[in-house]
């Protein structure tokens, strides 16, 4: 039999073994749960099964931001962000116009991926090249937000530089941009004159030639490129009333064709997301701004798609 000293040693070894086993198990469990969390929640194509037929993701270097006076005094060098894109090359492999797609604040959800994948396929068939800019890729953003993630403006403009520098033979030099909600606001921001006076965009050499904004936040502004705005009358995220007012207060740009505004009756936010058959309202786990309605509207979807294609064919070809 073991004496009391030996017994204590045995018990100590057993306890330590159990503790180590528990730690290892806890580490494995924690790692596994974390992986599941990303797969379930990151709002990008990185873990999204609806993106499985997309081209291979590509990381691109962004346009460098100009240095501030303090940075110059410190001898720092200009830097730019990294962005992640999916590139559909023109079907005919000849110089063609390009359309850049920018998701909204909900990122690349399954519904968004299905709709934008459909848009990309149709645009390619119509003779365009397409780049989808995945704004939340590798950011760890786990729910819809308007305050986190990379800069949609600089990221979108960096796509133009990437195509012109890496694929000059595939581009005819014309670039359009489209997006919904936050993506639609990116379209309007890049279409106006104020951003071109912003010092942060001093190093931008190429701007977009036309834009299609789905359900953006509307406000009267001077446009430097032609824009088509489409929004649902019942939109609870971004009021269609502001778009109606812009249309009424800006007869000059409407008459010149620089601005077109279409408002769809009985249509909600994300009316072009065919996966959202039933009306849904996200909670605080889904978005920073919970409680607002989303629902597909087949009539508005088909008409807006036709208008978008015709608009880009007219302005970019």
NUKETOR-254672 format. One record per atom (N, C-alpha, C): residue in three letters; x, y, z. Coordinates in pm, whole numbers, plus 32768, in hexadecimal, padded with zeros to 4 digits. Layout:
N
ALAXYZ...
END
This chain:
317
UNK80537F878000UNK800080008000UNK8057807E8000UNK801C80EC7FCBUNK806981677FC5UNK806581AF804AUNK80D981EA8072UNK80D8823980EBUNK809682BF80CFUNK8083830F8136UNK803A838E8128UNK808283EF80CAUNK810783EE80CAUNK815484498072UNK814184237FE0UNK814A83A07FC4UNK813983727F3BUNK80AC838D7F09UNK804A83797F64UNK7FBF83917F3FUNK7FA884237F17UNK7FE5847E7F60UNK7FD7850D7F3FUNK8011852C7EB6UNK808584ED7E97UNK80C385037E14UNK806984D27DA3UNK802D845C7DB7UNK7FD484237D52UNK7F5C847D7D3BUNK7F2084AB7DACUNK7EAA85027DA1UNK7ECD85857D5BUNK7F4585B87D79UNK7F7186357D38UNK7F7D86257CA2UNK7FB885B37C78UNK7FCA85987BE9UNK7F42858C7BA4UNK7EE585467BE6UNK7E5F85337BACUNK7E1885B77B9BUNK7E1D860A7C05UNK7DDA868D7C00UNK7E1486E47B92UNK7E9A86E87B88UNK7EDB87397B21UNK7EB687087A95UNK7EAE86837A86UNK7E8A864A7A04UNK7DFD867479DCUNK7DA386707A3FUNK7D1886977A23UNK7D0F872B79FFUNK7D5B877D7A47UNK7D5A880D7A2BUNK7D8F882B79A0UNK7DFE87EA797BUNK7E3987FE78F6UNK7DD887D3788BUNK7D98875E78A4UNK7D36872C7843UNK7CC5878F7832UNK7C9887C978A2UNK7C2B882A789BUNK7C5488A67851UNK7CD188D47866UNK7D02894C7821UNK7D078933778BUNK7D4088C17764UNK7D4988A176D5UNK7CC0889A7697UNK7C63885576DFUNK7BDB884976ACUNK7B9B88D2769EUNK7BB289297703UNK7B7789AE76FFUNK7BB089FF768BUNK7C3589F27673UNK7C738A3A7604UNK7C3A8A0C757FUNK7C2C89887570UNK7BF5895474F2UNK7B66898174DFUNK7B19897D754BUNK7A8E89A47541UNK7A828A38751EUNK7AD48A89755FUNK7AD18B197544UNK7AF68B3574B3UNK7B5E8AF47482UNK7B898B0873F9UNK7B1B8ADD7398UNK7ADC8A6E73B4UNK7A738A39735DUNK79FB8A97735AUNK79D38AC873D0UNK79618B2373D6UNK79808BA6738DUNK79FD8BD37399UNK7A238C4D7353UNK7A1B8C3D72BDUNK7A458BCB728CUNK7A3F8BB071FDUNK79AD8BAF71CEUNK79588B6E721CUNK78CB8B6C71F8UNK78908BF871F7UNK78BC8C4A7257UNK78898CD27260UNK78A98D2071E2UNK79238D1171AFUNK79488D577134UNK78F88D2470BDUNK78ED8CA170B4UNK78A58C677043UNK78148C947043UNK77DE8CA670B7UNK77518CC870C1UNK77388D5D70B1UNK77998DB270DBUNK77788E3E70EAUNK77C98EA17097UNK78438E83706EUNK788E8EE97025UNK78468F0B6FA3UNK782C8F8C6F90UNK77DA8FB86F20UNK782D8FCC6EA2UNK786C8F626E75UNK78BC8F686DFBUNK78AC8EE56DB0UNK78ED8EDD6D3EUNK78E98E606CF1UNK79488DF76D29UNK79978E1A6D8BUNK79FC8DBE6DBEUNK79BF8D3D6DF3UNK794B8D486E31UNK79088CD16E68UNK787B8CC16E30UNK78618CFB6DBEUNK77D98CFE6D87UNK77C98C986D17UNK77768C326D28UNK77668BCA6CC0UNK77288BFF6C40UNK76E28C726C47UNK76A68CAB6BCEUNK77108CE66B71UNK778B8CF36BA1UNK77F78D2A6B4EUNK784B8CBC6B0DUNK78218C3F6B1AUNK78748BCF6AEEUNK78938BD16A59UNK783D8C0F6A09UNK78548C156978UNK78928C98694BUNK78B98CEB69AAUNK78FC8D69698AUNK798B8D4C695BUNK79C88DAA6914UNK7A588D9C68F6UNK7AA88D996978UNK7B278D76696DUNK7B7E8D7169E2UNK7B928DFC6A1BUNK7B8D8E076AA0UNK7B9E8E886AE0UNK7C2B8EBD6AC6UNK7C368F416ABAUNK7CB58F826A9DUNK7CC98FF76AFEUNK7D3F8FFB6B3DUNK7D61906D6B92UNK7DAB90D46B3FUNK7D7D91516B43UNK7DBD91B96AF6UNK7DED92296B53UNK7E54926E6B27UNK7E8992DF6B71UNK7E38935B6B4DUNK7E1293A56BB3UNK7DC2941C6B9CUNK7E1594966B76UNK7DD194FB6B44UNK7E10957B6B26UNK7E4A95B46BA9UNK7EC295E96BA1UNK7F03961B6C1AUNK7EC796A16C45UNK7EB596AE6CC7UNK7E81972B6CFFUNK7EF097936D04UNK7ED198116CEAUNK7F3898796CF1UNK7F6498906D81UNK7FDE98B96D91UNK801598D06E17UNK7FE599556E50UNK7FD099576ED3UNK7FB399D46F17UNK80389A1E6F2DUNK80309A9C6F57UNK80A99AEA6F71UNK80FF9AA76FDDUNK80BD9A737044UNK81069A3270B1UNK814C99B5707EUNK81089967702CUNK814598EE6FF4UNK81BD990F6F9DUNK81B2997B6F51UNK822399A66EFDUNK829A99CE6F54UNK827F9A136FBFUNK82EA9A3E7019UNK832E99C7705BUNK82E3995D7072UNK831B98E470AEUNK8363988D7047UNK835898AF6FC8UNK839998616F60UNK835097E06F3EUNK82CE97DA6F5EUNK828197626F40UNK826497556EABUNK824696DA6E81UNK822596C06DF5UNK818F96AB6DE6UNK815696D16D73UNK80C696BC6D5CUNK80A196286D61UNK802D960C6D98UNK7FFD95826DA0UNK7F6D957A6D6DUNK7F4695006D46UNK7EBC94E86D1CUNK7E8A94686D5AUNK7E0794576D5BUNK7DCB93DF6D94UNK7DCB936C6D2FUNK7DB192F36D61UNK7D9C927F6D0CUNK7D0592676CFDUNK7CDD923E6C84UNK7C5092236C6AUNK7C43919B6C27UNK7BCD915D6C37UNK7BB590D76C00UNK7B4690DD6B98UNK7B6290A46B23UNK7B0590AE6AB4UNK7AF090266A70UNK7A84901E6A22UNK7A6A8FAD69CAUNK7A5C8FE7693CUNK7AA98FB068E0UNK7AB58FEA685AUNK7A7D8F8C67F0UNK7A0F8FB967B0UNK79DA8F72673BUNK7A0F8FB966BFUNK7A628F786672UNK7A9C8FB565FBUNK7A348FBB658AUNK7A41901D6531UNK79E4902664C1UNK79E28FA46470UNK796E8F7D6445UNK795D8EFE63FEUNK79AB8EF9637CUNK79B08F6A6333UNK79F38F6B62B1UNK7A888F8762B8UNK7ABC8FA06333UNK7B4A8FBB6349UNK7B7D903262F8UNK7B22908C62D5UNK7B459106628DUNK7B2E917F62E7UNK7B6591F562C2UNK7B4F926C6314UNK7AB99284632BUNK7A91928263A7UNK7A04928963CBUNK79EF92E76442UNK797593196453UNK7958936964CBUNK7950930E6546UNK796C934765B8UNK796792FB6635UNK78FE93376693UNK78C192DF66E3UNK78659309674DUNK789992D467D2UNK78A6932D6833UNK78D2930868B9UNK785693006913UNK784792906959UNK77D6927B69B4UNK7804928B6A44UNK77BD92DE6A90UNK77E092F86B1CUNK776B92D16B76UNK777C926F6BCFUNK771092456C2AUNK76E892B46C8AUNK7676929D6CCCUNK764792FC6D2FUNK767E92DF6DB9UNK7641931B6E20UNK7673930C6EA9UNK765E927F6EDFUNK760B92306E9CUNK75F991A56EC3UNK766291496E89UNK76BE91826E3BUNK772C91346E02UNK76FE90CA6DA1UNK775190646D90UNK77338FF76D34UNK76E98F876D7DUNK766E8FA36DA0UNK76168F3C6DD7UNK75F78ED86D68UNK75B58E6B6D8AUNK75918E086D24UNK75348E466CBDUNK74D68E996CECUNK74798ED96C8FUNK74C18F3A6C33UNK751F8F886C6AUNK756B8FE76C19UNK75C08F9D6BB2UNK76028F316BDCUNK76578EE56B80UNK76078EAB6B0DUNK758F8E7D6B2AUNK753C8E456AC0UNK75158EAF6A5AUNK74EB8F246A8BUNK74C28F906A30UNK75388FC769E1UNK75A78FE36A23UNK7618901F69DEUNK765E8FBB6982UNK76598F3B69A5UNK768C8ED6694AUNK76388ED168CBUNK75B68EDE68DCUNK755B8EE26868UNK75798F5E6812UNK758B8FD06851UNK75AC90496806UNK762E903867B8UNK7693900067F9UNK77158FEF67B8UNK77098F96673CUNK76C18F296748UNK76B18ECD66D6UNK766A8F116662UNK76028F5D6680UNK75B68FA16616UNK760B900E65D4UNK7653905B6625UNK76A790C565EDUNK7715908D6594UNK7750901E65BCUNK77B88FDE6569UNK777C8FB364E3UNK77058F7964E7UNK76C18F4F646BUNK76A48FC66411UNK7691903C644DUNK767390B56401UNK76F190FE63D2UNK776690C663ECUNK77E1910163B9UNK782F9158641AUNK78149149649CUNK785C91976501UNK78C1913F654DUNK7926917F6585UNK7976914065ECUNK7938916A6671UNK7947911866D8UNK790991366759UNK796D911D67C9UNK796D9175682BUNK79BB916268A5UNK795F9178691DUNK795791146973UNK790C912369F0UNK7970913F6A60UNK795E91AD6AA3UNK79B691D66B10UNK797691A96B93UNK79B291476BD4UNK797E910B6C4FUNK79AE915F6CC6UNK795C91BB6CF4UNK798992216D52UNK79AD91EC6DDDUNK797691786E05UNK799291446E8BUNK79EF90CB6E8CUNK7A2A90AB6E1BUNK7A8290356E12UNK7AFC90496E6BUNK7B158FE66EC2UNK7B878FE76F1FUNK7B83905A6F84UNK7B0D908E6FA0UNK7B0290F97003UNK7AD090C47089UNK7A92904D708AUNK7A5990187105UNK79D59057712AUNK79A190B070D5UNK791F90EE70F0UNK78B3908270F1UNK78699079715EUNK780E90087171UNK777A902B7168UNK775B90A9714EUNK76CF90CF713AUNK76CA914D70E5UNK7654916970AEUNK764591DF705BUNK766B925D70A5UNK76B092B77061UNK76E0933170A2UNK76FB939E703CUNK76E894187066UNK770A948A7010UNK778994CF703FUNK77C3949E70ADUNK783494E470EAUNK78B7949870E7UNK78B6941A70B9UNK793293CC70B7UNK79509398702CUNK79CB9368701BUNK79F493336F9AUNK7A4993986F4EUNK7A7B936C6EDDUNK7AD293C36E8CUNK7A8294346E4BUNK7AC994956E18UNK7A8995066DD5UNK7A5294DA6D4DUNK79CD94D86D3DUNK799494AF6CBBUNK79BE950C6C49UNK79CD958E6C68UNK79F295EC6BFFUNK7A7D95CE6BC6UNK7AE195C86C1DUNK7B6995B26BEEUNK7B7B95256BB8UNK7B3694C56BF4UNK7B3E943C6BC1UNK7B0794326B34UNK7A9794746B1AUNK7A5B94706A95UNK7AB494B46A2DUNK7AEB95256A51UNK7B45956C69F5UNK7BC5951D69DCUNK7BF194D16A41UNK7C69947F6A31UNK7C53940E69CCUNK7BD693E369BEUNK7BB7937C695AUNK7BD393B168CEUNK7BB0942E68B5UNK7BCC946A6831UNK7C6194656815UNK7CB294906876UNK7D4494906865UNK7D779402684BUNK7D4093A16893UNK7D6C93176883UNK7D5092E567F5UNK7CD892FA67C3UNK7CB592CA673DUNK7D07931266D3UNK7D15939466DEUNK7D5F93E06679UNK7DF293BA6676UNK7E2C939A66EAUNK7EB9937766F0UNK7ED592E566D1UNK7E7E928A6701UNK7E9691FA66F1UNK7E5591BF6674UNK7DE691FA6649UNK7D9D91C265D6UNK7D7992306571UNK7DDB927B6543UNK7DBE92EC64E8UNK7D7E92C06465UNK7D9A92476439UNK7D61921763BAUNK7CD091E963C7UNK7CA291DB6442UNK7C1891B06456UNK7BB89225646EUNK7BEF929B6485UNK7B9C930F64A6UNK7B9693726433UNK7B1E93A8641AUNK7B11941363B6UNK7B1F949D63F7UNK7B42949D6478UNK7B57951B64BEUNK7ADB95536500UNK7A6A950E64F3UNK79EC953C652EUNK79C794E365A6UNK79A195246614UNK798194DA668EUNK78FF950D66CBUNK78A794AE66EAUNK782C94CD6731UNK7832949167BCUNK77DB94C16814UNK77D6948C689CUNK7745947E68C7UNK77279413690FUNK76A093FE6942UNK76A793C069CDUNK763F93D66A1AUNK7637939D6AA0UNK75B393C46AE0UNK7591937E6B4CUNK7515939A6B91UNK752A93C66C20UNK74D3941E6C4FUNK74D7944F6CD9UNK755B94996CF2UNK75B094686D4BUNK763294A76D5FUNK768194AA6CDBUNK767394406C8CUNK76B5943D6C09UNK767C94A66BACUNK75F894BE6BB6UNK75BA95276B66UNK75E995B16B8FUNK760195C36C11UNK763596436C40UNK76C596576C13UNK770F95E86C06UNK779695F16BCFUNK779096246B3EUNK772E95F16AF3UNK771B961E6A69UNK770596B56A64UNK76A996E66AB7UNK768A97756AB6UNK76FF97C96AE6UNK774897976B48UNK77BD97E06B7AUNK782697F16B0CUNK783D97866AC1UNK78A4978A6A58UNK787497D469DCUNK77F197EA69D2UNK77B9982F695CUNK77BB98C6696BUNK77C798F769E6UNK77C0998669FFUNK784499CE69F5UNK783F9A526A05UNK78B89AA369F6UNK79059AB56A78UNK78C19AA86AEBUNK79049AC56B6AUNK79799A686B87UNK796999E76B66UNK79D399876B85UNK7A5499A56B38UNK7A4799E26AC6UNK7ABD99FF6A75UNK7B0E9A746AADUNK7AD19ABB6B0AUNK7B179B286B4DUNK7B539AFC6BD2UNK7B379A7E6BF8UNK7B689A486C77UNK7BFB9A226C6AUNK7C4D9A536CC6UNK7CDE9A3C6CC0UNK7D0199A76CC4UNK7CB299566D09UNK7CCE98C76D11UNK7CCF98836C88UNK7C8998BF6C28UNK7C7F98836BA3UNK7CD998C96B3CUNK7D3E990C6B70UNK7D9B99576B1AUNK7DE298FD6AB6UNK7DFE98806ADDUNK7E4B98266A86UNK7DF697D56A25UNK7D7597F06A21UNK7D1C97A969C4UNK7D2D97E36938UNK7D49978C68D8UNK7D5D97B8684EUNK7CE6979A67F3UNK7C9497396819UNK7C24971067C3UNK7BA597036816UNK7B39973B67E1UNK7AB897386824UNK7A5496E967CFUNK79E096CF6809UNK797A968267C1UNK793496D96759UNK78F8969566F7UNK78B696DA6688UNK781E96D86693UNK77E8967E66E4UNK7756967566F7UNK773A96216772UNK76C7963A67B1UNK76A695F1682BUNK761295CE6835UNK75F69559686DUNK756D952E6889UNK75629514691FUNK750F95626963UNK7500955869F4UNK7479951A6A17UNK747E94A46A55UNK740594636A86UNK73EB94916B15UNK737394BD6B2FUNK734194EA6BB2UNK73AD952F6C08UNK73DF95A56BD9UNK744195F16C27UNK73FB965A6C7DUNK744896A36CCAUNK741697196D0EUNK7424978E6CADUNK73B497CA6C88UNK73B598336C21UNK73C398BE6C5EUNK740399146C16UNK740F99A06C39UNK744299EC6BBFUNK740F9A606BA7UNK74359AAC6B2FUNK74CB9AC96B30UNK750A9AAE6ABFUNK75999ACA6AAFUNK75B79ADC6A1BUNK76249B206A00UNK764F9B2F6976UNK769A9AB2694DUNK766D9A7568E0UNK76AA99F968AFUNK770E9A176841UNK777D99CB6841UNK77E199D767D7UNK77DB99626777UNK778D98FB6799UNK7776988A673FUNK76E1986A6741UNK76AA982F66D7UNK761C980B66D6UNK75FD979E673DUNK758997AB677EUNK7563975067E9UNK74D1972567DAUNK74B896A667F2UNK7432966E67F7UNK741896406886UNK73AF967468C4UNK738A9650694DUNK730796016949UNK730295916991UNK728895406999UNK727095176A2AUNK71F695306A5AUNK71D695166AE6UNK714494EE6AF3UNK7124949F6B59UNK709B94766B72UNK704F94DF6BC2UNK6FD294F16BA1UNK6F7F95546BE6UNK6F7195356C7BUNK6F7594B56CA0UNK6F61948B6D2AUNK6FE4947A6D78UNK705294A66D40UNK70D594926D80UNK70D894D26E0BUNK70F894826E72UNK710094B36EFBUNK718E94D36F26UNK71EF94A76ED8UNK727C94C06EF9UNK72A4954C6ECCUNK7282956C6E50UNK72A895EC6E14UNK722E96236DCAUNK71F8968D6DFBUNK717496BD6DCEUNK717196E26D3AUNK710996B06CF7UNK70F596D46C6AUNK70C697656C5DUNK7094979F6CCAUNK7065982A6CC6UNK70D798886C9FUNK714D986F6CD4UNK71C098C46CB3UNK71E498BA6C20UNK71D098446BE5UNK71EB98346B56UNK7180987D6B03UNK710398796B30UNK709898C46AECUNK70B599596AF1UNK70E3998A6B64UNK71019A186B73UNK71759A416B1BUNK71DB99EC6B11UNK724D9A0A6ABAUNK721E9A166A29UNK71C999BB6A01UNK719499BC6979UNK71469A3C695DUNK70F99A6B69BFUNK70A99AE469AEUNK70FF9B6269AFUNK716A9B6069FEUNK71BC9BD86A11UNK72329BE269B1UNK72419B82695AUNK72B49B836900UNK728B9B6C686FUNK72309BC1683CUNK71FE9BAE67B3UNK726C9BBA6748UNK72D49C086765UNK733F9C1C6703UNK738B9B9B66E6UNK73B59B546752UNK73FF9AD8673DUNK73A49A68670AUNK73249A6B6731UNK72C59A0A66FCUNK72B29A1F6667UNK729F9A9C663DUNK72879ABC65B0UNK73019A9C6559UNK73799AAE6590UNK73F39A966543UNK74159A036537UNK73D299AF6587UNK73F199206586UNK746198FB65E5UNK7496995D662BUNK75009941668AUNK74CA98F26703UNK744999036720UNK740C98BF6793UNK73879881676CUNK73769802678FUNK72F797BC6780UNK72D2977F6807UNK725697906832UNK7228975868B0UNK71A89709689AUNK71AC968968BDUNK713A963068AEUNK710F96006938UNK708E960E6956UNK705795E269D7UNK6FEE957769BDUNK7004950269F8UNK6FAC949069E0UNK6F4094856A4BUNK6EC4947A6A1DUNK6E54946B6A79UNK6E5893E26ABEUNK6E2D93E06B3AUNK6E2193646B88UNK6EA593166B93UNK6F14935D6B8DUNK6F97931B6B94UNK6FE393486C10UNK702292E76C52UNK707193016CCAUNK710693096CA9UNK7155931C6D11UNK71E793176D06UNK7212928C6CD5UNK727B92886C85UNK72B0920B6C4DUNK724691C26BF8UNK71FB920F6BADUNK719391D56B56UNK71CD917C6AE9UNK725091846AD3UNK729091316A6CUNK72D590B56AA5UNK72C390986B24UNK72FE90216B63UNK72998FAE6B5BUNK72A48F5C6AF4UNK72408EF46ADCUNK72348E8D6B4AUNK72998E846B9FUNK72948E246C0DUNK72358E516C7DUNK72168ED46C82UNK71C58F0A6CEEUNK71318F0C6CC8UNK70F98E966CB1UNK706E8E8B6C85UNK700E8EBE6CEFUNK70278E996D6DUNK6FD38EC66DDBUNK700A8F496E14UNK6FAF8FA06E3FUNK6FDA901C6E7FUNK70228FFA6F02UNK709790356F16UNK70E690186F8DUNK7119909A6FCBUNK712F9092704EUNK716691037098UNK71DA90D070EEUNK725190FF70D5UNK72C590D27120UNK72C3910771AEUNK730590BF720AUNK731190EE7294UNK739D912572ABUNK73BB9147732AUNK743D91847349UNK74B191257333UNK749690A47327UNK75019044730BUNK752790477276UNK74CD90797223UNK74E4907B7193UNK751C90FF7160UNK74F8916D71A4UNK751E91F0716FUNK751F925971DEUNK757292BF71CCUNK757593307229UNK74EF9379722CUNK74A4937171BEUNK742393B671B2UNK73B4934F71A1UNK73859313720EUNK732492A77206UNK729592D771EEUNK723E927871C7UNK71AF929271C3UNK717592C17140UNK71C992DC70DDUNK71989310705EUNK717C929E6FFCUNK711B92B36FA4UNK70E992486F4EUNK713C92366ECFUNK714591B86EA5UNK718291926E25UNK7126912C6DE1UNK711591396D5EUNK70C490D56D16UNK70D790E26C80UNK70D9906E6C3FUNK70E690666BADUNK706590926B69UNK707690D66AF7UNK700590FD6AA3UNK702A90DC6A13UNK6FEC907769DBUNK701390466957UNK700390B168EAUNK6F9790FB68EEUNK6F8091626888UNK6FED91CD688CUNK700C91FD6904UNK707492636913UNK70FD922B68EEUNK711691AF6912UNK7197917068F2UNK71AD9168685CUNK714C91346814UNK715B91246783UNK716891AA673CUNK7116920B6765UNK711C928E6724UNK719F92D66742UNK71CC92D067BFUNK7248931567E5UNK72C292D667A2UNK72C092526792UNK732F920E674EUNK7336923B66BCUNK72C49240667AUNK72BF926C65EFUNK72F092FC65E1UNK72C49352663DUNK72EE93DE6638UNK738593EB6650UNK73BA939C66AEUNK744993A266CAUNK749B937A664FUNK7477930C6610UNK74BF92DD659AUNK74B99345652AUNK74429378650EUNK743293DC64A4UNK7482945B64C2UNK748294836540UNK74C994FC6569UNK755F94ED6552UNK7598947D657FUNK76279469656EUNK764D945564DAUNK75F89415648EUNK7615940663FEUNK7616948E63B9UNK75BD94E663E2UNK75B6956B63A5UNK762C95C463CFUNK765495BB644CUNK76B796176482UNK774895E66473UNK775C95626467UNK77E4952C646BUNK781594EF63E8UNK77BB94D7638BUNK77E59499630EUNK77ED94FE629D
END
